[in-house]
Amino acid sequence: MSRPLETVQAEMLEIIKDWPTQPGVYIMRDISKRILYVGKAKNLRSRVKSYFLNPSALTPKTRILVQKVASAEFTVTHSELEALLLECNLIKKHRPRYNIRLKDDKNFPYVVLDFTHPFPQFRVTRKVVISPLLNYFGPFSGGIRDISRFLLKTFQIRDCSDAKFKNRTRPCLNYEIGTCTGPCVGLVSEENYAKQVREAVLFLKGKKQVLVQALKKEMAAYSERMEYEYAKQTRDKIAGIARLTEKQNAVLVDKLKDIDVIGSFEAEHEIQWVVLFIRGGFLAGRRAEKVRIPLNSEESLRSFLEQFYSISLIPEEIWIMDDFPERETLQELFSQQIGRPVRIQIKRGEKPLRLLGMAHENARLLYLEGKKKPASATEELQTILSLPEPPHTIEGVDVSNFQGEQAAVALVHFADERPLKSRYRLYYPKTVEGANDFASIFEVVHRRFSKADPPHPDLLLIDGGKGQLAAAVRALKECGVNTPVLSLAKARTESAFTRKEIQRSDERIFVPNRKNPIVLKPGNPALALLQRVRDEAHRFSVVSHRRRRAKWSHEGSPLEAIQGIGEKTKAKLLQTFGSVENIRSAEVAELIKAGISETVALRILESLSGNVLTEE
């Protein structure tokens, strides 16, 4: 909620007048304690004071932020490097609205060589874990499966898990078809297997000429010794390498290093970034990210590099067009993170400038292409709900009941239109008896929003109609939170005996202080996003609830003690009848119909009947 600039200015200057002048990190929060912005400073007092001394000189975006600030806090660090590291971690954890946030956290695939085993294996992964025992190659923007198959076929590297490797007593099919040398059963020594791995590493590092020359010498040596079988295998390796690399005949740079080339195109409110991946002198792929311009445009490149390399592998060199403040500090931080030197360079030279120009031109064309596309779902929601900004984070709530007992309320979190499963939560109401959706929603929303951490979403979605919405609004009001909220009611099916067609109503969006629902056309991107959030909340609620209910039903069940009742029969009975109580009241014929023999059915009823007498 925005407040008058004069009020915010007076309050915040009073708060920060006694702040330290040391380096550190500052956090700005709104009236609901939600984190708005995380920043770092050489001088905390001076940096934060600059936001409030002369508000008229601020950019429009910064002025909007300042009007929302209700409190601020700081953490002092020993150095600027520590402050930079802490800032990176806080932004990644809290994803504040006014910091740069990359929309796609799913990384490109890498090939990783795992040295945790005496006979290393290659794996395809999207997650980078810095470790001296893991060697990453990539990223690969496409063809990762072809490369993986090539590694197996050409260099005969194993692809089985460590568990399978340990328990094998004879070679698997891969050995029979010639794509593995059988290290699991001792058909190849560690020394010879290590040679296979070294050849594969040379290929992945882009040192193909070095590899081919070594293989040609090896092939000639085999021929001289008349070991023609091995000579043929080596010849096939050379041919395979030539086939895979024949399209990459243009060497972009002379260095056989991992290099990322950064390009950008800045528009009025957004920056389009492009990263070109140069591996072994060749262009291996690219990645594009569009982000909002940060509060301080001078920090845009630094902020982007911080966020991008928190989810991507840091290369040996990063090429940029222009210098930026604290480049050397960030370079030192990257070097510490991966345990080897990293250089962030402002390149000047024919080939580097050509690559930098290519990256910037790609960024410009991608941005212009994106402008032709229709508005995103969050932008549509902003317009439909009259929100001050697009809701980049949305949380959905769904209630699941089972026969009036064991109510469970699921809460799912979407960030930039994608599910963020690390923020999913499952609540079990503590103050509600029986099936009462309104009371369950009130309790769970109150529990969720009475705490500032994790940060509150930009929009709250409730699965249901006016009653469910009213319960959520009442809980938010008691918490003193101004988070926008709506409810999405499922389409209703209407039929009658007098007509053949079954009519189906549209899905309805209910918002506070509005009598009639908002009805959007099917296919509207905003409606599709809300439906995805609602359906994901329902899926998570049902799956989690079913798992808990099954555990509750099986633990201490009277069926456990009945002779002839195994896990499958018990599960079948509970699935058919729903509960032990319903099984107890069933007839013998009903149990037989469920697939139980007459003898076992009589034993079940006799045992459960005795169980009743014992319990009483």
C-alpha positions, 0 to 999 in steps of 0.5 A: 500500500502506497503512502504519502512521500512526505510521511515515508520520508520523515519516518525513514530518516528518523529510523536510519539516522543512527545506522552504521557507516560500515558495509553491509546489506539492507532490507526494505519492507512494506506495511505487511512486513513483506520484503520489497527490496534487498540491496548492499552498500559500502556505507549503509547509512549514506546509501539508504538515506539517499532514497529519502533525502530528495524523493523528487530526484528519484526515478518513477519506479524507485518513487513507487518503492519508496512510497511502499516502504514502512520499515528497513533493517540492516546487517553489517558485514566485514567487507564488501565481498561478504555484503555481495555474497549475503545480498545474492543469497537473500535475493535468491531466498526471498525473490523481492519484487523490486530486485532482478528476478529471472523468470526461468529457474530451469537451467540448460542441461549439462553433462557431468562426470562423477568421480565419486566412483572408481569407474566414473560415469557420465550423467545428464543434469540441470542442477549444478552442485560445486564439488571437486568430484564433479566435472561439468561440461556445457551447458547444451541448448539442444542435442543433449541426448545425441551427445549422451548417446555418442559418449556411450557408443564412442568412448564406451562409458558406463551409464548404469547406477552405482547400485546396479554396478555393485550387484551385477554378476555378468555383463549387461546388454550394453557390453554385448552391443559394444557400448560399454567395456564391462567394468562392473564384472572386471572386464576392463582395468581401472587404468584402461577405463581411465583412458576412455574417460580422458578421451571423452573429457578431451572431446567435451572440452572442445580439444577435438584436434588434440584427441584425433591426433592422439587416436591416429597415433594409437591406430597406427601403433595397433596396426604395426602390432597387427592388432587390427581389432583395436585399430578398427575400434580406434578408426571408428572413434575418429570417424564418429568424432568427425561426423559429430563435429563436421557442422562446427567448422567455424572457429569463433575464438582461438582460446579453448576455454569456457567463455560466456559472452553477455549482450543486452537491449534496454527498453523503457521498463525492461532489459533483454539479456542474452548469454552466448556459450562459447565452448572449445572455440565453438558456439554451443548455445545461448540463453535469453532472459528478460527482466525489469530494470532494477532501481539503480540502472547502473547495477543492472549488469552486476545484478543480472550476473549475480542471479544468472550465475547462482543457477548456472555454471560459472565459466573461466571467462565472462566477456562484457561490453562495458565496465560496471562498479564492483566488477573486481569484487564480483570476479573475486566472489565467483572465483571463491565460489568455484575454487579457480580463477574467473575473469570478467573482461571488457574485451576489445578486439576484432573477434571478441567485439564481433561476438559481443555485437552478435549477443547485443543484436540477438538481445535486440531482435528477441525483445522486438519479437517478444513485443509482438506477442500478446500480453502475458497472463499476469499483465492480463490479471493486472488489467482485469483486477485493477492491480497496481502491478502484475502479480508475479507471485500467486498462492492458491488454497484448496480444502480437501475433506474425507467423510467429514474428517481429516480436513487438509488445506493445500497451499501452492506457490507460483512465481512468474507463472510457474509452480515453485514447489519449495514453497508448497505447504500442507495445513491441517486445521487445529480449531475446526471440527468436521467438514467446514470449508469456511472455517478451515480457510479462515484458520489457514489463511490467518496462520499463513499471513500472520507471519512475514516469512516466507514473503506474502504473495502478490495475489491469493487465490481461493478455490470456491465461491463467495463464502470461501472468499469472505472467510479469506478476506476476514482472515486477511483483515485480522492479520492487517494484510492488504494482499489482493485476493479472489476466488475461482468457482468451478463451472456448473453443469445444468441439466433438465429432463425437458431438454436433451442438451446439458448446459455448462456455465462459465468459470466465475471469478469473485472479488471482494466488494463486487456483487457479480462475478467476473466471467472471462472467455475460455482460452483467456491467458489470465483465466488459464493461469488461475485455473492452473493454480487452482488445479495444482492446489487441488492436485497437491491437496488430494495427493497429500491427503490421500497419502496421509489418509492411507497411512492413518487407515493402515496404522493400527487397523483392526484388519491387521490382526485378521488371518488371511488379510494381506496388504493388497486385500486390506487396501482393496477393502478400504478402497471399496468401502472407505473405512473399517466402520463401513466394512464392519456394517457390510453384508457377507454378499457385499464383501464377496462382491468386492473380491473376498472369498466367503470364508475370509468374509465371514472371518472379517465380520466375526473379527470386527464384530468381536472388535466392537465388543472389545472396544466398548 
